[in-house]
Amino acid sequence: MSARILVVDDIATNLHLLEARLRAEYYEVALANSGFLALRLAEEWNPDVILLDVMMPGMDGYEVCRRLKARPGTAHIPVVMITALVDQMERVRGLEAGADDFLSKPVDHATLFARLRALLRTKQVLDAFRIRSETAEDLGLQRPDEPPVSVSGAKALIATEDRDEARHLEEVLGADGIVSVIATDTGVAWEWLIGTDFDLAVLSLSLDAGEGLRFASRLRAQGATRDLPVLLIANPDQRNQVLRGFDLGANDHVLRPVGPNELRARARNQIRRKRYQDQVRADLQRSLEMAVTDSLTGLRNRRYANRHLESLLRTNGATVLLLDVDHFKLVNDTYGHACGDVVLRAVADRLRQHVRAVDVVARYGGEEFLVILSDNSQTDAQMVGERLRQAICGSPVLNTGQALTVTVSIGCATATPGNSVEALLGLADAALYRAKAAGRNRLVMAADDALA
């Protein structure tokens, strides 16, 4: 897995040693010998991960990390802080500054590369969502606010064989308002996972007599838990299992004896990242939905209708009803465009209420609507068309004290598999034209001209 790595250290020897090791693994590498240069390269070069020394003159690593996380262009670049300091409070300080992990000098390269692989997997997923979300934003769709910093109300699954440890972890996480449930074996853990949406799984590698790794792998293999952050709890002598856990998809780890502040800092980071990922995914889904939805009526738009018809005509054929609001220009000219919008929304609502869930209703353009039926029966199509016509003209549309009688003309056409969307809609449009010529507020079938 190739990627761009920015290495930051004020000591040239350290820079070049890490550069050589990273290049040997086919990473692209850039070097910065100060915090100020690191901030500039992070903006200009857009690395995938930053390896950041803590002890630097002028601006230390903690301040660099805080500034990186405060800038929109660099906030989501993973940061691994590297230092000779071994005090647990220093690790906590780095994690609270926004670092994703904290490695001690001399750097253990197996640990470093395992962490890089895990961080890069997560970043690649987030980048894919962010690019699509930013594309939607460029098209004029509004981006929602960032998720809250507080993790209060988040749900954590604590899976450990030690009940006393479980209660201790529950108490520690509870200090941040995280609600935890406890499972002392994998069977109970799976029962909880089936019925609850968790924000974090805290997993002991010793669970079920050492089956913690198998459980972590299973989490990643299931669609419902694939994106759930996994924080491993390990003994100091379980280093190799921790590294294997990263390759299996674990997100972070903490060693026993578990420091309360370090656990809280790591849990907060993982929960915030999950919430951000969930929001970006939801934002993308919303953007995709808006791309195929008419903003005025909430119906599907022309793009969606055409694609749906293309799909139907490849295999099953299709039946369509093309509806046009009668004398709509007169409504706009007499009462104004705001009133015209009220009429269009009312027509859309009545169409939506009187079709089946399997049928598709779209605003096709202006005052034209398209109903795509799920079957090709001419008799059923005529019945549906008449029901829709009567639903629209059966009661007036109310607008600020005015009661407007609204009618529609409808053309219906059917096509068999292999015909084109253009040909089918051409038939429906011709039938619609005949309905208007015959006096409007009626349905005309294109049976005589049906495509074979």
Helices and strands as residue ranges (DSSP letters): E 4-8, H 12-24, E 28-32, H 35-45, E 49-53, H 61-70, E 79-83, H 88-96, E 101-104, H 109-138, E 155-159, H 163-174, E 179-183, H 186-195, E 200-204, H 207-210, H 212-221, E 230-234, H 239-247, E 252-255, H 260-291, H 302-315, E 318-325, H 328-335, H 337-353, E 360-365, E 368-373, H 378-393, E 397-399, E 402-404, E 408-415, H 421-437, E 443-445, G 447-449
